[in-house]
Structures are given as C-alpha cells and as structure tokens.
C-alpha cells in the first residue's frame, strides 16, 4: 500500500469518527433539551394547579361573604318591618 492510501484511510477514519462524535453530542443535547422542556411543563402544570386552588379559595371566601351579606340584609329587613309595625 502506498503512503497516500494509508493517509486517505486514516483521514477517512477521522472524518467518520468526527461525524459519529457530532451525532452523539447532538443526540445528547436533544435529550437534555427534552428533559428541560418536560421539567418546565411540569412546573407550569404545578403553577396552574396552585393558581386554580387559590382561585377556589378566593371563590369560597367570596361565597361566604355573600352569605353573610344576605343574612345581614335579611336582618335589616326584619328590623325595618319591626320598626314599621311599631309606628
């Protein structure tokens, strides 16, 4: 074999090795990116659940306030009727 052929084989092998390494790095980066995306989506889901729970709590508080306001309105109405009957 001539020296030129040996050099060509070595250069070809190095090129193949470089392509394989690049492909492995690319696959690893895609995998890491996918993991980061998955974690971000999970965090986002947790955030939305927390917001939903906060809104439910606020709604329950508002409902309780509305009930109290209704009771107070009824009491005031009863007081008004009593006052009218006293007159």
CNS distance restraints for C-alpha pairs under 8 A (distance, minus, plus):
assign (resid   1 and name CA) (resid   5 and name CA) 6.44 0.50 0.50
assign (resid   1 and name CA) (resid   6 and name CA) 7.05 0.50 0.50
assign (resid   2 and name CA) (resid   6 and name CA) 6.54 0.50 0.50
assign (resid   3 and name CA) (resid   7 and name CA) 6.14 0.50 0.50
assign (resid   4 and name CA) (resid   8 and name CA) 6.12 0.50 0.50
assign (resid   5 and name CA) (resid   9 and name CA) 6.18 0.50 0.50
assign (resid   6 and name CA) (resid  10 and name CA) 6.17 0.50 0.50
assign (resid   7 and name CA) (resid  11 and name CA) 6.01 0.50 0.50
assign (resid   8 and name CA) (resid  12 and name CA) 5.96 0.50 0.50
assign (resid   9 and name CA) (resid  13 and name CA) 6.06 0.50 0.50
assign (resid  10 and name CA) (resid  14 and name CA) 6.16 0.50 0.50
assign (resid  11 and name CA) (resid  15 and name CA) 6.16 0.50 0.50
assign (resid  12 and name CA) (resid  16 and name CA) 6.19 0.50 0.50
assign (resid  13 and name CA) (resid  17 and name CA) 6.06 0.50 0.50
assign (resid  14 and name CA) (resid  18 and name CA) 6.05 0.50 0.50
assign (resid  15 and name CA) (resid  19 and name CA) 6.20 0.50 0.50
assign (resid  16 and name CA) (resid  20 and name CA) 6.21 0.50 0.50
assign (resid  17 and name CA) (resid  21 and name CA) 6.16 0.50 0.50
assign (resid  18 and name CA) (resid  22 and name CA) 6.08 0.50 0.50
assign (resid  19 and name CA) (resid  23 and name CA) 6.11 0.50 0.50
assign (resid  20 and name CA) (resid  24 and name CA) 6.19 0.50 0.50
assign (resid  21 and name CA) (resid  25 and name CA) 6.18 0.50 0.50
assign (resid  22 and name CA) (resid  26 and name CA) 6.09 0.50 0.50
assign (resid  23 and name CA) (resid  27 and name CA) 6.14 0.50 0.50
assign (resid  24 and name CA) (resid  28 and name CA) 6.14 0.50 0.50
assign (resid  25 and name CA) (resid  29 and name CA) 6.11 0.50 0.50
assign (resid  26 and name CA) (resid  30 and name CA) 6.18 0.50 0.50
assign (resid  27 and name CA) (resid  31 and name CA) 6.13 0.50 0.50
assign (resid  28 and name CA) (resid  32 and name CA) 6.14 0.50 0.50
assign (resid  29 and name CA) (resid  33 and name CA) 6.00 0.50 0.50
assign (resid  30 and name CA) (resid  34 and name CA) 6.04 0.50 0.50
assign (resid  31 and name CA) (resid  35 and name CA) 6.27 0.50 0.50
assign (resid  32 and name CA) (resid  36 and name CA) 6.22 0.50 0.50
assign (resid  33 and name CA) (resid  37 and name CA) 6.10 0.50 0.50
assign (resid  34 and name CA) (resid  38 and name CA) 6.08 0.50 0.50
assign (resid  35 and name CA) (resid  39 and name CA) 6.15 0.50 0.50
assign (resid  36 and name CA) (resid  40 and name CA) 6.09 0.50 0.50
assign (resid  37 and name CA) (resid  41 and name CA) 6.15 0.50 0.50
assign (resid  38 and name CA) (resid  42 and name CA) 6.23 0.50 0.50
assign (resid  39 and name CA) (resid  43 and name CA) 6.14 0.50 0.50
assign (resid  40 and name CA) (resid  44 and name CA) 6.04 0.50 0.50
assign (resid  41 and name CA) (resid  45 and name CA) 6.13 0.50 0.50
assign (resid  42 and name CA) (resid  46 and name CA) 6.21 0.50 0.50
assign (resid  43 and name CA) (resid  47 and name CA) 6.13 0.50 0.50
assign (resid  44 and name CA) (resid  48 and name CA) 6.23 0.50 0.50
assign (resid  45 and name CA) (resid  49 and name CA) 6.20 0.50 0.50
assign (resid  46 and name CA) (resid  50 and name CA) 6.17 0.50 0.50
assign (resid  47 and name CA) (resid  51 and name CA) 6.21 0.50 0.50
assign (resid  48 and name CA) (resid  52 and name CA) 6.09 0.50 0.50
assign (resid  49 and name CA) (resid  53 and name CA) 6.18 0.50 0.50
assign (resid  50 and name CA) (resid  54 and name CA) 6.20 0.50 0.50
assign (resid  51 and name CA) (resid  55 and name CA) 6.16 0.50 0.50
assign (resid  52 and name CA) (resid  56 and name CA) 6.17 0.50 0.50
assign (resid  53 and name CA) (resid  57 and name CA) 6.20 0.50 0.50
assign (resid  54 and name CA) (resid  58 and name CA) 6.16 0.50 0.50
assign (resid  55 and name CA) (resid  59 and name CA) 6.00 0.50 0.50
assign (resid  56 and name CA) (resid  60 and name CA) 6.12 0.50 0.50
assign (resid  57 and name CA) (resid  61 and name CA) 6.23 0.50 0.50
assign (resid  58 and name CA) (resid  62 and name CA) 6.10 0.50 0.50
assign (resid  59 and name CA) (resid  63 and name CA) 6.02 0.50 0.50
assign (resid  60 and name CA) (resid  64 and name CA) 6.17 0.50 0.50
assign (resid  61 and name CA) (resid  65 and name CA) 6.21 0.50 0.50
assign (resid  62 and name CA) (resid  66 and name CA) 6.10 0.50 0.50
assign (resid  63 and name CA) (resid  67 and name CA) 6.23 0.50 0.50
assign (resid  64 and name CA) (resid  68 and name CA) 6.25 0.50 0.50
assign (resid  65 and name CA) (resid  69 and name CA) 6.05 0.50 0.50
assign (resid  66 and name CA) (resid  70 and name CA) 6.13 0.50 0.50
assign (resid  67 and name CA) (resid  71 and name CA) 6.24 0.50 0.50
assign (resid  68 and name CA) (resid  72 and name CA) 6.12 0.50 0.50
assign (resid  69 and name CA) (resid  73 and name CA) 6.05 0.50 0.50
assign (resid  70 and name CA) (resid  74 and name CA) 6.17 0.50 0.50
assign (resid  71 and name CA) (resid  75 and name CA) 6.18 0.50 0.50
assign (resid  72 and name CA) (resid  76 and name CA) 6.11 0.50 0.50
assign (resid  73 and name CA) (resid  77 and name CA) 6.09 0.50 0.50
assign (resid  74 and name CA) (resid  78 and name CA) 6.15 0.50 0.50
assign (resid  75 and name CA) (resid  79 and name CA) 6.11 0.50 0.50
assign (resid  76 and name CA) (resid  80 and name CA) 6.06 0.50 0.50
assign (resid  77 and name CA) (resid  81 and name CA) 6.22 0.50 0.50
assign (resid  78 and name CA) (resid  82 and name CA) 6.19 0.50 0.50
assign (resid  79 and name CA) (resid  83 and name CA) 6.13 0.50 0.50
assign (resid  80 and name CA) (resid  84 and name CA) 6.15 0.50 0.50
assign (resid  81 and name CA) (resid  85 and name CA) 6.16 0.50 0.50
assign (resid  82 and name CA) (resid  86 and name CA) 6.17 0.50 0.50
assign (resid  83 and name CA) (resid  87 and name CA) 6.45 0.50 0.50
